[in-house]
Amino acid sequence: MTTYPEAQQETTSALSLQQQFLCLFAQGFDAGPFGPQYVEVGGWRIRGRVDVEILRQALADVVERHEALRTVVHLEDGGSQSVLPAGQPELRVVELDEPPGAGRDQRAEQLMVETEARPFQVNDIPLLRAVLGRFDDQDSVLVLNSHHSAADVWSLQVLLQDLAECYAARAAGSEPQLPEATQYRDFVAAEQEEAGSPAVAASKEYWRKALSGARVLTVPVHRTDKTPGTSYHRFVTGSHLSTEVIKLSKATRSSPFMVLLAAFTVFVNRRTQATDITVPTFAPGRRPRFQSTVGSFFNFVPVRVDLDGCRTFRDVIARARTASIGAFSHELPLLYLLGEAPELLASVGPDNVPCLFQAVQPPYLMQGKRVGDLEYTAIWRRVIPQALGSETPDGMIWSMHLSPNEVVGGLSFSRHLFEQAEVHQQVGEYLNIIGELVADPDASI
């Protein structure tokens, strides 16, 4: 662990409730949510000539602008965090030998995979790294990598927007003129102020009733001989499935997430015969004031869907819709929920680990957006499997990204707890079930 003289520390504050929750699973700084594999990576294709020195200056600008990128977390004595002076983030430049064509898309994604696999110590300030892969003078890939304790997927989109503005200003010979940033410690202070508010009390009451007797969804493990780590299985469907999911979501006044979640509960029911299914998912954890703040905000939200009495898939969607609206409209940090439903995690143990489900739609995805002389397009379509990626605490996370043309999905899993063949089988079963259900939502399930 790197140590810093007290004189260098600018400010010290408490941890957020989300960070405190992560501390429950902390394994020091060698593994777990504060370990070197708990990272967040984003990638963008850039059209136009990138000046490396100007990019380096712009990276320093965003580190100066966002305190979370230069904050160290202390796990002792209940936990705290200290903001340090800004420093120059690492920028690696890689020449990519790939001719124009579809191969460049694959090589760009591969660069993200390589970047994600590289260890990132949580105290290696600043908590931002960049890789610029150059195909030629007019076609590049920019990969931003941050420790996940400092930035979530939303934060990376914020960082890229700010970076693009800073780069454009400096390329024009000007100082960046961005509005003052709201900092993560401001969020921690606001969270503490609102702890006893009527809104929080009302949401706690909702969860006390909604989670009475609930147990979070778990899956049995099958221990392997692989070293601990997280692997990623990825898959893509044809346009027909995404078209049908979108069509059914509109017909049922639901979101695509609700339809996909409903299908997931049917998948779980057919595997386990359970009808009371509490699926953990993610929520942004942000309120309007902190939309453009960099930090680790996301919340875990349990969505409890009761399939008892459901005859058709349309019935299940209605249950998933009601449960999702209730859960997301009463979003609270999971520590609050555990206070109201202390038995929620009783199903978790050495032989049964959590299984989460999410539909990914990050905000601010720049698609062909020109800022100054450069055009940025986010790389959201990731299809390359990974033997080692960003760490998922022991368990599984299903991730679905739906577009009008396809469903791009991924299943991250603890490779020391699950066999690859079992993961492939589960994905195949789930996709078959979705296809069956959306084809005839009024058929008996």
TORTITI-378683 format. One record per atom (N, C-alpha, C): x, y negated, z. Coordinates in steps of 0.001 Angstrom, whole numbers, plus 500000, padded with zeros to 6 digits. Atoms other than C-alpha are relative to their C-alpha. Example, Ala and Ser with C-alpha at 12.3 -4.5 7.8 and 13.67 -1.06 7.14 Angstrom:
2
500890501190500000;512300504500507800;500900498800500000;499180501190499940;513670501060507140;499230498910500730;
END
This chain:
445
500842501203500000;500000500000500000;500875498749500000;499263501253500042;501324496581499062;499541499094501138;500347500939498940;501446494062501902;500372498598499574;499804501393500367;501326490304501662;500199499168501265;499828500887498853;502638487657504066;498717499230500287;501234500694499635;499832486007505986;499920498614499384;500001501363500535;500903482609504663;499500499936498570;500441500005501384;500033483674501127;498491500148499873;501417499724500082;496448484552501976;499199498700500124;500755501252500012;494097481697501082;498773500077500898;501243499879499243;490792482923502521;499753501466500316;500377498642499607;489552485972504355;498521499997500328;501436499913499748;485927487063504448;499617501452500229;500518498653499791;483788490050505323;499744500676498656;500371499254501194;482957492770502833;498507499860499745;501421499962500329;479662492790500990;499421501327500479;500634498752499588;477120495455501902;500313501125499021;499653498987500992;477906497257498665;501414500512500249;498633499587499689;481606497277499535;500039500828501289;500054499228498763;480781498493503045;499502501422499740;500473498661500361;478862501377501491;501126500815499377;498877499292500610;481886502281499378;501010500441501065;499066499650498928;483949502293502571;499619501321500678;500419498728499415;481863505247503787;500654501180499296;499405498922500790;483507507295501017;501480499740499727;498606500370500244;486946505691501194;500937501144500384;498936499032499725;489966507968501028;501335499267499994;498817500845500024;492508505264501714;500137499346498633;499749500634501290;494136503780498622;500570500985498988;499457498989500895;495140507076497037;498937500711499179;501087499334500712;491736508371495917;498697499317500390;501293500555499656;488034507543496007;499781498602499462;500393501301500558;486440504117495459;501029498887500169;498909500979499914;489619502259496452;501308500606499474;498844499319500562;491934504660494656;500362499496498619;499470500540501251;493924504089491455;499249500413498749;500760499600501196;491454505834489100;498602499399499970;501331500614499954;488394503802490113;500078498677499243;499772501159500858;488527501393487177;498785499750499121;501054500371500955;486225499588484749;500673499450498755;499354500365501266;487146499195481082;498953499510499014;500834500492501086;485601497146478280;500856499723498783;499236500220501221;486638496825474648;499226499173498990;500610500857501030;486002494373471802;500867500018498747;499287500220501254;486945494260468140;500033498494499752;499820501429500250;488302490845467208;500384499799498544;499690500387501371;488242489392463705;500649498624500019;499250501253500010;490792486666463097;501378500216500607;498627499866499522;494429486094463931;500086499607501475;499878500237498562;495141486385467672;501430499553500309;498705500492499544;497985484281469073;500253500581501392;499761499273498750;499494486419471830;500281499054501164;499670500915498902;500882483509473872;498775499223500460;501234500685499601;497560481669473808;499093500954500761;500789498997499284;495800484878474839;500536500187501412;499391499861498676;498244485199477729;499577498836500905;500435501166499225;497386481654478865;498530500118500395;501436499876499730;493651482354478587;499738501053501077;500137498987498950;494018485500480716;500333499411501366;499658500668498740;495744483429483390;498884499059500433;501118500904499683;492849480957483179;498876500746500705;501127499297499389;490232483598483997;500377500572501370;499566499551498675;492309484971486887;499923498847500998;500113501193499151;492508481450488291;498537499695500291;501419500375499893;488773480977487711;499223500942500924;500811499020499271;487508484190489348;500811500632501139;499253499551498823;488695484939492895;500012501517500158;500066498550499802;487588488577492784;501190500713499363;498882499376500694;490489489310490420;501308499874500773;498792500162499189;493002488258493066;499664500162501485;500440499717498637;491364489658496168;500457501392500414;499607498703499446;492808492433498312;499002500402501082;500940499446499027;490559494675500384;500783500668501123;499398499379498822;491546495691503922;498954500942500604;500957499005499526;489896498887505162;499971500131501516;499934499830498553;490949498680508802;499063499007500713;500813500879499140;488855497152511612;498680499598499355;501307500274500587;485581497410509752;500039499429498606;499858500470501369;486933496004506502;499905498499499857;500045501418500347;487631492540505137;500690499842498658;499335500246501273;488996490910501986;500630498611500016;499250501245500027;491527488182501317;500292499592498571;499720500552501320;491914485940498291;501433499478499967;498609500400500153;495490485417497086;500154498990498870;499761500930501111;497011482786494795;499992500733498658;500083499410501337;496608483365491071;501382500383499495;498774499581500664;499248485201489060;499695500371498564;500176499658501405;499795486165485446;499629501475499844;500360498594500210;497918489348484487;500835500630498894;499241499258500996;499610492017482438;499277499979498651;500509499890501367;499128491894478659;500960500874499209;499205499128500861;500399494785476551;499525499855498563;500318500095501424;500541494492472769;500427501299499339;499761498708500643;500266497702470754;499700499868498513;500230499991501449;500668498001466992;499320501316499626;500796498821500338;498023500394465659;500130500303498512;499744499606501386;498974502227462474;498808500800499481;501208499355500502;495540502961461020;499470499181498831;500486500757501162;494352501995457516;498547499576500184;501395500427499902;491032500152457036;499047501174499763;500985498933500125;487982502378457416;499484500437501352;500637499516498768;486044504392459974;501015500459501030;498983499546499064;489279505683461479;500390498941501002;499653501074499061;489852502288463045;499033499953501185;500962499971498898;486659502575465089;500405501061501020;499588498927499103;487862505875466510;501288499644500736;498735500373499347;491352504526467197;499767498928501050;500320501033499022;489868501510468967;499438500624501272;500555499330498824;487862503773471247;501076500802500718;498927499236499390;490906505958471815;500893499107500856;499205500936499216;492790502886473012;499322499717501341;500724500175498751;490057502370475602;500196501203500915;499800498776499221;490416505993476713;501382500003500635;498630500030499492;494181505623477069;500148498978501122;499910501055498985;493789502390479041;499309500421501292;500769499589498828;491180503879481363;500726501065500816;499309498913499307;493381506867482214;501213499517500783;498805500509499330;496233504656483419;499652499556501425;500314500366498607;496286504326487252;500105498492500240;500047501430499680;495478500899488689;499836499884501513;500064500127498545;496305500321492340;499131498808500406;500955501020499593;493662498307494160;500677498745500542;499277501166499493;496310495993495631;501021499467499001;499106500483501046;498101495397492326;499406498723499404;500593501287500368;497097491732492082;500793499362498851;501452500122500149;495763490356489794;499367501291499484;500711498767500331;493150493054489287;499394499936498599;500403500053501405;492931492483485553;501207500296499140;498992499700500996;494971493984482756;499360499895498622;500503500082501370;494655493540479022;500942500742499067;499245499363501070;495761495528476010;499481499447498685;500361500477501329;495777493996472535;500562500988498979;499589499086501056;495864496616469805;499794499331498652;500083500725501275;496619495139466382;500061500973498818;499995499256501260;495610496866463145;500717499193498914;499336500926500921;496647493844461088;499747498587500522;500116501386499525;496639490029461321;498557499562500232;501391500427499908;492841489849461030;499099500987500731;500820498966499370;491666492962462871;500741500544501223;499366499579498753;492474493648466543;498973500620500935;500821499460498919;491133495454469593;500506499412501303;499637500495498680;491099493805473007;499325500879501043;500530499174498910;490689496080476029;500316499315501320;499830500554498661;490136494580479469;499783501113501017;500047498958498982;490729496780482488;500102499344501368;499976500524498646;489891495898486082;499739501131500971;500387499039498970;489755497836489301;498522499802500296;501453500067499871;486088498700489841;499562499358501318;500344500675498750;486188497335493395;499954498489499823;499965501441500264;486757493884491857;499024499576498923;500853500373501123;484518493992488782;499153501189499580;500873498971500562;481526495939487512;499871499772498501;500103500107501453;480471496414483880;499439498649499581;500551501339500256;478459493170483995;501129498968500058;498900500949499820;481548491319485246;500924499961498785;499111499967501158;483600492466482257;499445499174498846;500597500821501060;481125490829479890;500177498511500324;499775501385499565;481388487606481926;501444499599499726;498581500294500197;485181487796481800;500327499776498528;499704500154501422;485243488245478040;499457498684499473;500562501288500432;482927485267477513;500893498844500428;499129501069499498;485116483064479697;501344500017499292;498715499873500683;488275484398478081;499917499422498585;500169500513501360;486934483604474613;499949498476499985;500097501465499931;486081480033475645;501357499388500338;498678500520499621;489481479513477297;500978500119498827;499112499821501144;491292480922474274;499703498945498932;500367500968501040;489349478701471858;500464498598500373;499586501336499565;490071475595473949;501512499836499868;498543500104500053;493784476309474225;500515500081498564;499599499942501409;494027477206470538;499793498652499319;500272501335500553;492579473736469817;500841498926500682;499123500951499329;495185472136472094;499377499301501179;500712500635498889;492770471390474949;500032500900501240;500191499237498778;492359472437478555;498578500565500011;501356499446499919;489376474798479109;499110499143500900;500959500799499233;486286472945480346;498766500854500288;501116499137499628;484071475583481928;499350499483501273;500647500413498742;481478474916484625;500614500735501182;499415499393498809;482584475669488166;499397501379500242;500461498621499787;482361479387488912;499536500203501440;500435499571498685;480378480747491833;500784501260500354;499079498931499640;482652483128493727;499301501128500763;500569498829499341;482050486573495168;499838499775501500;500158500255498555;482638485345498727;498769499139500278;501260500739499855;479721482935498143;498826500974500048;501038498966499981;477621486003497415;499959500699501353;499951499330498695;478800487689500626;499349499115501062;500597500927499033;477841484577502600;498481499932499833;501441500054500253;474407484412500923;499323501282500478;500543498713499563;473841488104501653;499843500025501521;500071500042498540;474590487531505330;498889499071500472;501042500963499627;472279484498505499;498599500571499809;501328499486500325;469395486441503947;499667501295500728;500189498693499364;469792489543506130;498707500077500811;501203499977499182;466930488549508419;498805499330499368;501074500725500682;464681486945505810;498738500854499882;501249499244500197;461001487918505332;500039500892498758;499928499197501219;461801489179501811;500738501309500244;499251498790499679;464401491619503099;499172500905500909;500832499206499096;462045492726505875;498891500719499235;501071499386500782;459252493370503359;500532501149499143;499417498935500810;461543495394501137;500399501190500855;499674498897499095;462770497422504092;498749500806500336;501261499313499700;459156498236504929;499567500858498810;500328499219501199;458560499337501337;500805501297499979;499146498830500096;461528501699501446;499739500982501143;500301499111498883;460600503057504864;498854500954499622;501136499172500412;457330504296503367;500344500836498762;499741499331501273;458584505168499878;500947501186500151;498991498951499865;461463507333501131;499740500932501180;500313499115498879;459721509046504035;500049501459499538;499861498588500360;460790512695503808;500792500262498738;499288499825501274;462797512105500618;501426500484500225;498603499575500029;466114513768499844;500531499703498606;499440500396501279;468375512476497117;500341501237499162;499740498893500909;468841514694494042;501464500441500068;498643499434500010;471867516984494278;500043501177499035;499797498824500845;473338519729492105;501044500898500668;499023499084499392;475200522855493242;501321499967499237;498676500058500619;478930522939492571;500457501400499615;499338498763500422;480963525608490814;501487499672499950;498630500473499880;484524525070491949;500914500610498933;499076499581501041;487233525242489304;501427499916500540;498604500086499583;491007525443489426;500667498717499520;499437501260500490;491427521956487958;500310499064501166;499696501002498985;493009519144489943;498851499010500080;501108500954499866;490508516610491324;500106498854499001;500065501089500968;489401513970488857;498637500010499343;501286500138500677;486497512858486678;500183500132498500;500016499833501451;485912514077483133;498706499421499437;501161500589500677;483488512619480586;499646500823498770;500558499360501192;481352514610478166;499073498980499334;500804501007500704;479773512412475488;499246500643498839;500832499427501048;477029513035472941;499220498894499298;500759500941500821;475064511285470195;498844500749499360;501145499394500668;471581512012468841;499702499249498703;500428500667501225;469989511152465512;499024498874500290;500884501163499846;467773508140464909;498581500400500360;501386499593499754;464549510168465155;499667499946501483;500286499960498565;464847510651468922;499877498594500576;500084501365499462;465565506995469682;498735499308499518;501230500596500535;462678505948467414;498786500460500793;501139499462499266;460267508255469227;499973499524501450;499954500495498623;461456507168472681;499520498558500065;500427501408500031;461020503494471806;498510499898499722;501427500004500340;457616504176470256;499144500393501195;500771499541498839;456400506075473320;500082499007501150;499884500989498928;457736503449475718;499044498838499768;500943501081500310;455693500785473931;498562500455500224;501369499499499863;452588502970473888;499587500162501457;500302499781498580;452820503591477643;500328498774500856;499626501237499308;453841500004478543;501143500260500991;498844499638499191;457093501417479880;501267499534499304;498706500257500619;460773500782479263;500579501322499505;499343498750500399;462950503307477419;500626500729501186;499439499355498805;464671503929480763;498945500847500696;501049499255499310;461347505012482278;499665501283499268;500287498799500788;460700507446479421;501126501014500158;498855499096499857;464211508904479618;500078500571501415;500011499522498611;463964509126483419;498899501038500196;501101499039499884;460592510866483172;500400501349499412;499536498757500613;462109513426480801;501043500684500881;498980499436499125;464998513873483218;499362500713501190;500660499327498871;462622514707486077;499361501306499551;500527498731500519;460938517342483880;501142501004499857;498805499160500115;464412518717483128;500383500572501371;499664499546498648;465144518909486882;498956500996500500;501079499119499556;461757520490487577;500124501385499376;499890498700500667;462308523238485020;501216500785500480;498800499319499494;465729523998486485;499834500432501454;500047499755498549;464766523888490174;498604500271500540;501413499914499584;460904523985490323;499615498910501003;500334501097499081;461083520863492535;498997499052499331;500953500989500508;458211518403492152;500197498624500636;499696501267499325;459336515710494623;501475499696499730;498643500191500510;462431514341492878;500421498543500201;499471501344499735;464428511340494096;501318499846499265;498846500143500885;466859510288491389;500721498693500311;499254501250499805;469587507771492295;500350499391498631;499582500717501193;470199505148489637;500697498722500445;499271501224499686;471924501776489440;499156498773499681;500576501315500278;470703498195489623;501128498980500032;498900500973500079;472787495076488849;500415499408501332;499648500552498695;472619493807492440;500210498493499993;499759501445500138;472608490190491250;498698499219500074;501108500941500048;470305487262491738;500412498859499078;499673501009501027;470120484245489397;501244499177500271;498858500852499690;472747482201491209;501335500669499663;498744499281500176;475358484929490662;500069500755498670;499988499344501304;474671485885487048;501380499961499348;498695500166500642;478116484617485996;501157500138500982;498957499764499002;480066485703489067;500649501351499762;499266498742500139;482755488365488833;500139500653501366;499890499262498751;482704491031491514;499324501350499863;500645498694499976;481370494444492480;498624499842500628;501342500321499531;477632493860492736;499041501186500015;501039499009500287;475848497014491623;499496500679501265;500630499269498906;473430498753493953;499578501381499521;500597498698500256;472395502384494126;498529499927500389;501439500082499752;468601502623493854;499378501382499823;500664498703500140;466706505865494576;498580499827499446;501335500058500614;463665506311492316;499321501344500255;500671498761499587;461248508865493774;498784500252499110;501069499657500933;459005510551491201;499358501306500469;500751498819499553;456304512991492325;499267500592498792;500601499350501161;455366515437489559;498780500838500362;501130499175499581;452713517212491621;498708499469499370;501254500396500636;449456517145489649;500150499461498589;499802500485501371;451023515926486404;499743501136499015;500307498976501003;449587517848483449;500800499793498718;499340500312501258;451294516067480550;501197499087500235;498861500904499893;454434514097479859;499530498562500172;500531501356499810;452311510988479629;499702499741501476;500230500130498552;451316511607483259;501324499740500735;498706500154499342;454991511897484238;500553498596499757;499531501360500298;455836508642482482;499299498993500899;500748500927499128;453086506895484459;500568500024501418;499412499898498661;454580508209487712;501388499341500036;498660500586500055;458106507221486660;499929498484499882;500179501451500163;456884503770485647;499664499346501335;500396500556498702;455203503124488994;501163500041500986;498882499863499072;458183504431490936;501132499034499659;498915500889500419;460677502393488890;499674498545500318;500392501383499713;458730499145489201;500109499719501498;499911500187498555;458447499611492963;501429499936500483;498608499941499540;462103500508493396;500778498758499607;499200501130500463;463581497727491286;499470498661500513;500539501257499468;461234495049492613;500288499852501492;499624500058498588;462366495910496156;501473500354500185;498582499638499964;466062496326495376;500698499421501230;499195500385498846;468294496232498443;501303500803499953;498796499172499857;471843497386499186;499659501325500672;500341498670499520;471840501100499917;500180500135501514;499840499932498544;473079500545503474;498693499651500711;501303500335499421;469727498885504248;499041501182499870;500919498887500230;467869501826502720;500292501162500937;499631498904499111;469819504343504765;499571499709501430;500503500354498681;468812502416507860;498529500321500152;501428499704499960;465158502963506949;499714501472499724;500192498583500343;465577506514505606;501307500746500259;498685499424499656;468550508041507467;500210501417499488;499866498622500484;467816511542506111;500129500080498485;499978500002501462;468032510475502460;501158500811499439;498808499305500498;471533511901502042;500223501348500687;499849498725499291;470907515009504146;500184501166499042;499853498930500996;470825517083500958;501413500102499460;498634500039500510;474458516139500199;500924500776500936;499050499241499198;477179518509501369;501112500544499136;498865499472500766;480299520410500290;499581500783498766;500430499155501113;478291522697498002;498893499379499157;501043500709500750;475701520179496788;500359498519499962;499520501378500152;476718516800495401;498984499176499222;501011500858500630;474710513797494152;500034500051498474;500164500084501446;473399513602490602;499241498712499698;500587501304500302;472675510094489264;499632499908498528;500474500191501377;470908508900486116;499864498513499740;500129501408500335;471179505545484390;499833499816498498;500073500442501393;470259503863481130;500783498704499930;499046501106499998;473069501458480287;499614498961498956;500217501114500916;472332498071478758;500650498756500587;499318501152499408;474994495564479833;499512498690499387;500402501296500526;474102491880479455;501125499368499187;499008500841500681;475881489401477231;500860500786499000;499183499248500946;477059492044474750;500211499167498736;499688500838501161;478805489953472119;500090500883498763;500028499239501235;478015491347468678;500192499042498829;499720500896501107;479726489419465924;499898498535500375;500096501383499550;479808486243468016;501329499283499771;498791500787500279;482267483596466847;500185498933501071;499613501025499037;484030481479469457;501331499438499513;498802500565500609;486554479102467945;500299500694498686;499593499352501246;488485480909465213;499864501518500036;500070498545499864;487783484425466483;498558500485500121;501323499370499914;484792486739466176;500117501248500858;499927498915499025;484082489227468993;498799500939499851;501054498991500045;482108492473468807;500291501068501059;499804499048498904;481669494653471887;499999501431499479;499961498571500306;482565498330471626;499194500717501078;500844499321499021;479656499977473423;499772501461499630;500264498632500469;479378503158471328;501241500854500257;498863499154499634;481735505585473037;499595501466499869;500370498621500305;481692509169471758;501142500985500234;498850499123499804;485175510547472515;499976500570501416;499951499416498646;485213513026475435;501338499694500661;498795500313499245;487734512371478181;500257501062501053;499615499061498938;489609514852480327;500162499281501322;499819500790498786;490334512059482803;499558498567499729;500491501368500145;488435508791483170;499782499367501350;500271500711498759;487244506334485760;499341500929501013;500425499032498990;486634508170489012;498553499833500413;501337499904499426;483136509213490004;500127500763501302;499972499213498763;482873510196493666;499297501334499761;500445498636500295;482147513931493826;498535500051499593;501356499902500497;479078514502491681;499930499850498504;500270500196501423;477552513767488274;499279498677499791;500749501187500404;476365510614486535;499627500144498524;500508500018501366;474178510759483424;499847498547499565;500110501362500522;474421507611481290;499432500053498592;500647500027501310;472150506868478325;499991498565499476;500043501304500660;472501503959475892;499183500177498730;500929499814501107;469594503675473479;500008498786499090;500122501038501016;469627501678470253;498943500461499001;500986499560500995;467153501717467323;500488501157499124;499444499011500917;469517504058465463;500373501325500648;499521498783499363;470573506612468057;499958499850501523;499772499983498553;470900507614471678;501439500464500209;498619499646499672;474513507577472849;500045500271501500;500028499622498594;474973509408476105;501336500513500492;498804499464499373;477626510513478523;499655500629501326;500162499361498692;477859512783481517;501380500062500646;498747499952499248;480691512064483937;499825500985501148;500125498941499005;481425514896486324;501349500290500635;498790499623499281;483946516007488913;500505501309499410;499538498834500743;486048518420486889;500447501147500888;499623498941499067;487133520339489986;498784500677500626;501227499444499427;483483521049490856;499069500606498958;500904499522501041;481864521812487484;500784500521498803;499401499447501206;482784523984484530;499489499226498783;500364500727501207;482796522294481137;498824500666499286;501077499286500691;480518524994479700;498644499714500634;501255500305499303;477877524299482362;499524498601499664;500351501375500366;477977520592481570;499411499959498595;500502499960501370;477516521252477847;498595500602499956;501298499340499983;474601523569478595;498917499054500530;500983500923499437;472851520977480760;499624498908498998;500278501046500983;473198518295478093;499097500538498898;500827499403501042;471776520631475448;498563500200500458;501345499793499463;468812521519477670;499237498688500103;500670501285499818;468037517896478481;499580499404498661;500335500572501307;468160516763474853;498851500773499345;501109499210500539;465890519640473814;498688499633500666;501223500352499269;463412518690476521;499492498633499578;500444501320500461;463351515037475480;499302500130498647;500596499843501326;462697516030471873;498632500644500055;501284499309499850;459909518391472898;498929499073500571;500986500818499293;458195515891475205;499547498792499193;500410501192500774;458251512813472960;499266500396498733;500708499547501207;457034514887469998;498520500200500276;501414499786499649;453797515705471851;499817499678501479;500074500400498583;453447513683475069;498712500414500699;501260499606499379;449899514975475639;499874501506500153;500007498554499808;450812518661475571;500245500336501470;499784499584498620;450844520554478837;501482500219500251;498601499805499649;454198520486480604;500170501227500894;
END
